[in-house]
Amino acid sequence: MTQTSFSSLALKPDLVSNLATLDYNEMTPIQAQSLPLIIDGKDVIAQGKTGSGKTAAFGLGLLQNLDVKRFRIQSLVLCPTRELADQVAKEIRKLARGIHNIKVLTLCGGVPMGPQIGSLEHGAHIIVGTPGRILDHLDRGRLNLDNLNTLVLDEADKMLEMGFQDAVDAIIDLAPKNRQSLLFSATFPDQIKGIAGKLLKDPIMVKVESTHSGTSIDQQFFNVDNNDARKQAIQLLLMQYQPESCVIFCNTKIETVEVTDFLLDSGFSAIELNGDLEQRDRDQTLVRFANKSISILVATDVASRGLDIDNLDAVINYQLAHDADTHVHRIGRTGRAGSKGVACSLFTNKDSYKVVEIEDYMDIRIKESELPDASVLEKEIFEPQMATLRIDGGKKHKVRPGDILGALTGKDGIAGKDVGKINVLDFCAYVAVHKSVAKDALHKLEKGKLKGRSFRAWRIR
């Protein structure tokens, strides 16, 4: 047994045996530093990047604290976005597989209030959610924190960046004073110090350096004069690399719209993702990008935080990020799973101080690269091979991915190889199909039945 093996910790036997089935044997640095303290009941501030294993660190801590026989809310995890909350809840459920009858509930904004009220009436052990919606339920007396023993703030820096300071303060005031508090953050600005002073008692600070070395990423930096030059540069880079999946990062919402409009006018398959999108449009955008029916996502950092969009063929920084840490987070989405990724960054002479910051932070030397020759514009533009169909039936209608696959590939249906990703949400579902059979697939869904019912279906353009 090593000092960094999970079995070296004083965890409940059910948790240890489940970790073994998940192939969680050795702790990551952030887990090795924080978990013994968390299990010991200490308040902890942990500074570490996304992907460091922090969710398992606090997830195991709150499960260790949990008395499953007491059907009361005992743990609350606050996250900046619905996507991150969903990921955290999923990971906690995975870690809790060895514990019977445990209930984890997500409460986030951007989705109907009704089903959440119903779920709260049935009770839960662990709540994961966004501050605004959690506070709403607390204010209306639907959520009771009297039995809370663990309060977690995940990605606290992003929560404050997104304007949740007042809601977080109010939730802390409503939580029992006698509890364990854990704060996880990638950075530690002054605002966080203020909230930490209010949230934690005699906290112990653990810090894990970035594990992103950028070695599997081909980083290129291009000097551009103005916005027109930026747009021409991204066109040349997209034609040169022909990525099947690429995220273009912008620093403002307006830029995401301008860049997307330019790319669409130039014949590319592109869509924007920013904080102004309604939840339904946001879900639809991400589904279409993930299922390869759109090849370019133009996004702001806050909109893309906590999203499951890794293993990209390319990342393009339309503008350099505000800080080196965010730059590393952006480019880390490419070049994973052993493949070599490409990260192209555009900068002006005014940005030279940011380039120096990136060099120091990543311990690399940056050389300016030459943009591809205009002859690449003669190539054919990469065209996604998939189309997305939307079905007006989801989990709440008992629709499962297998039902959709069966409806498409049944008698006189399309071939299984022509069906891509299937995403079933609460009230709707999306399925990717090869463009060549999209019309036939839609006909099958419109004329056929799912769970003995007819559901409306259409192709998303």
N, C-alpha and C positions, 0 to 999 in steps of 0.2 A: 504494500500500500504506500503510495507516495503522498507527500504533503499537499499535492494539488488534485488528488483524486476525490470525487464526491463522497466516496465511502469513508473518507477520513473525518467527515463532519458528523456532528451529533444530530443528524436528521431522523425523522420518523422512518421506521422500516419500510412502510408503504411507498414513501417518496424515493428512498434509495433503490428499491427493487424496480420501480418504474423507470428511474433514470438509466438503469442498466439496459432495459428493453429499448430505450430511445438511443442507445449508444452514446449517452452522455457520461463519459468516464473521467476525463481530465477537465478541471475547471479552467476557464479563460482567466487572464490576469485580473480583470475587474471582479470576477466571481471569487477568486482565491483571496483577494484583499478584503472584499466587503462581506461575503457570506458568513464567515465565522463571527463577525461583529453583529450582523443582523440577527443571527440565530441566538446570540448572547443577549439580545434585547436592546442593543445600543441604537441611538439615532445616528444615521449615517448620511454624509454628503458624498456622492460618488461622481467623479468627473471622468467621462469616457465617451468615445465617439459611437455613433450608430454602428451596429454590427459587432459590438464588443462583448455581447452576451449579458447585457444589463437586465433584460427582461427576466431571464432565468434567475438572476441574482435576487431581485426583489420578489419574483413569483414564488420561489422556494421559501423565502423568508415569510411571506404572508400565509402560505400553506402550512408551514411549521407552526404558526401561531393559531391556526384555525381549529375550532371545535365543531366538527361537522354535525354533531347531535344538537347543537344550539342553532336553530334555523332563524338566525338574525344576521343583519349585515355587520360583518366583522372586519372587512377590509375595503378600502376605497382607493382606486388608482385614477389619478387625473392625467389626461393626455391632451396635447394641443389639437389633434385632428381626429376625425372619425376613423380614418384609415389606420392610424396608429393604434387607436383604441381597439379596433377589430383585431389587429395583429396581436396586441398584448393579451386580449381575452382568449384568443385561439391558443397562444403559447401557454397561458395559465391552465386552460382546460387539458392541454397535452400533458403538462407536468402533474396534473391532479388525477390522471387516469386510474391510479391505484386507490383513490379514495372514492368510496361509493356515495351516491346521492348528493354530490356537491353541485351547487348552482352558481354559475357566473353570469352576470347580466350586464349588457352594455347599454349605456344611456348617453346618446349623442344628439346634437342639434342636426338640422337638415333632414330629419325623418319625422313621420307623423308621431304625435304625442300619445294618441289613443292606445296603440299596442304596448307602449312602455308603461302606461298607467296600469293596464291589465297585468303585465308581468310583475310590476312592483307589488300589486295586491297579493300575488302568489308567493312573494318573498324571495330572498336570495342570501347567499353567504358573502359573495364578493361582487362589488360594483366597479366597472371600468367605464369611464366616460369623459366627456369634455366639460370644462368648468361651467360654461353658460347653462347648459341643459341640466347639469347636476344641481346648480343653485336654484334653477326654476322649480325642480321637483321638491327641493328642501323648503323653499319659500311657500309652496302650496301645501306643505304638510304631507306629501306623498312618500317622502324618504326620511327614514329615522336612523340617526347615527349614534344613538345612545349606547349601542353595544360594540362600537368601532374600537378595534385594538391596533390597527395598522393603517396609516395614511401615507400614500406614495405620490410624489410629483415626478412624472416622467417627462424628459425633454423640457425641463422647467424654463430654460432660456427661450425656447421657441414659444412657450405658452405666454410669456411676458411680451415677447416680440409681437405676438398676434393680438395683444390688447386685453389679456385675461387677468391682469393684476388685481382689479377690484373684485372679480368673481372668486379668485383664488383666496384672497384675504377674507372674504365673507365666509367661504367654506371652512377655512381654518378656524374662524371664530365660532362656528356652529359645531365643530368636532369636539369630542371629549378631551379634556386636558391630559388625562392619564392614558396615553397611547404611545405607540412607537411611530416615529416619522422618518421617512426615507426620501431623499431628494437626489434625483439623477439629472445631470445636465452635461451637455458637450462643452459649454463654455461657462465662465463664472463672472459675469459682469456685476457692477455695483447693485443693480436692481435685485439680482439673485441673493446677494449678501443680505439685503434688507429683508427679503422674504424668509431666508434661512434663519435669521435671528428670531423671527416671529414663530416659525414652524417647529424648530428643533430645540431639544434640550441637550446641552453639552455634546454637540455632535462630533463625530470623528470623521475627518476628511480623508478620502482615498482618491488617488488620481492615477489614471492609466494613460500612458503616452499613446499617441496614434500608432496603429499597426499598419496604416496605409503607407507603403513605401513607393507606390507608383511604378514599380519595376516592370509589371506586365502591361503597362500602358504606354503607347507611343504618343508622347505629348508634343504638340506643335503650337508655336505662337506666331501670329501674323499681325504685322503693324498695318493699321488702316487709318485713313485720314478723317473720314466722316461717315454719316449713316448710310449714304448711297454706296460708299465703298464697302461698308459692312455687309449690306444686302448682296452686293455682287460677289463678295468673298464667300458667303455661305452657299450661294448658288454654285460657284466653282468647286467648293469642297464636297457638296452633295453629289455633284456629277462625277467627281473624281472617285469617291469612295462607294457610291451607290449603296448606302446602308439600308438593310431591311428594317432596322429599328434604330432610331436616333432621337435623342432629346436635345433641343436647342434651349439653353438657359438664358433668360432675360432678367434684368433687374427690376423692371416695372411691368404692370398690367398692360399699359398702353403699348409697350414694345411687343408684347406677345401677340396682340391683335394686328399691329402693323406688319410684323414679320410673317405671321400666318397668311395675311391677305396677299403679301408679296409672293410667297411660295405658291399659294393656290393659283394666282395669276400666271405664275411661271410654269404651271403644269404639275407641281408636286402634290403628293398626298400628305396633307398636314392639317393639324388641328391645335387650337390653343387650350391651355389649362391655367386658369388664374383664379384668384379669390372671389371674382364676381359671378362665377358660374353657380347656378342652382344645383342642389345635390343630385338631382336626376341627371342633369346634363354632365355633371362631373363623373358620375358612375359610368354613364354611357361612353364618355370620352376615354376613360381608362380601360374599359372593357375592349373597345375597338382598337386601342393601341396595343394592348397585351395580346389580343388574338390575331394580330398581324393584318387587320383590314385597313389600318392607317400606318404609314411608316415613320412619320415625323411628328413628335409632340413638342410644342413650343410652350415652355412653362416658366413660372417664377419659382424661386426656391421654396417659399412658404407653401405654395400649392403642391409642390412635389414632395414635401417632407413626409416621411413615413410611408411612402408608397412603394409597392412591390414592383419596381421597374428596374431590375438589374440585368446584367448580361447583355447590355446594349452593344450594337456594332460600333456606334460612335456617339460621342458627346461633343456638342459645339457650344462654347461660351460666346454668345453674341456680345456680351459685355463681360469683363472680368468681375468675379464676385467681390463683394465688399470686403471680405477678409480671406486669408489663406486657408483657414479651417473649412469654410464653405466651399472653396475651390476644390479641396481634396475630397470633400463629400460628393460634390458633383461628378468629378472624373472617376471616382471609385465605382460608379455604376456601370462602367465599361471594363473590359479586360478581366472578367471573372471566369470561374470554371476552367481555368487553364488556357483560355484563349487570349490572344493579344488584342487589346482594345485601342481605339484611336480617340484622343481628346484634342480638339482644335480650339484654341483660344484667340479671340480678336482683341487687340488693345491699341490705344493711341499713345502718343508721346506723354500725354498727361497721366497715363496709367503706369508709368515706369516704376513708381514707388511700390505699386501692387506687385509688379513682376519681381522686384527685389524681395518683398515679403514672402512670396511663394518660393523663391529660391532658398531663402533662409529656413522656412518652415519645412520644406521637403528635402533640404540638403541636396539640391541639384543645381546645375548651371544651365540657364536657359539661353538658347541661341534662336535668333529670329529666323523663321522659315519663309521660303518663297511660295506664294500661292500657285496653284496649278495653272497651266497655260490655258488660254481661252479655247483652245481646240477641244477641250473636254466637253464643251457645250454642244458639240456635234453628236455626242452619245445619246442613246435612248434613255429617257428618265425611268428610274426604277418604278415599277408598278406593282402594288400589293396584289397577291393572287386570291385573297380572301374577301368575302363580303359578310356583313353582320345582319342577322335577322333578329328582330325583337318580338317576344311573345308576351302577351298580357296575362301571364300566369306565373306564379313563383312559389316560394316555400310555403307561404300562408295558404296556398291552394293545394298543398301536398305534391307539387310538381318537383320531380328529381331529374338530374342529368340523364339518367338511364331511360326515363320516359321520353325525353326529347330525342335521344339517339334512336330509340326504337321506332318512334313515329316517322323519323326521316328515312331510316334504312329498311323499313318493313316492306310489305308487298308492293312491287313496282316503285320502290324508293330509290334514293341515291346510294352510292357506294360509301361504306364506312370511312374509306381513306379520304373522301371529300368533305368530311366533317372535322372541323377544328375545335377550338376551346368552347366549352359550354359553361356559362356563368348563370347560376340561379340565385336571384336576390329575393327579398321578401315578397314583392308584389309583381315581379316581372322576371323574364329570363332572356339571355342573349346567347345566340349560337353562331359561330363562324362557319361558313361553308365556302367551298371553292366557287369563285365567280362564275365559272362555266356552268354550274348546276344551280345557281342561286334561284332562278325562276322556278325550276322543278321543285326545289326544296321548300320554297314559300308556298307553292301550290299544295304540297303534301301537308304542311302545317295548317293551312287554311281549311282544307277539306277534311283532314283527319281529326282525331280526338286525343286529348291527353287526360288521363285519369277519368275517362268517360265523359269529358266535357269538351266543348269547342271553345277555343281561345282565339282572340284576334291576333294576327301576326303581320308584320310588314318589314320591308328592307330599309335599313337606315342609310341615307345618302350623305 
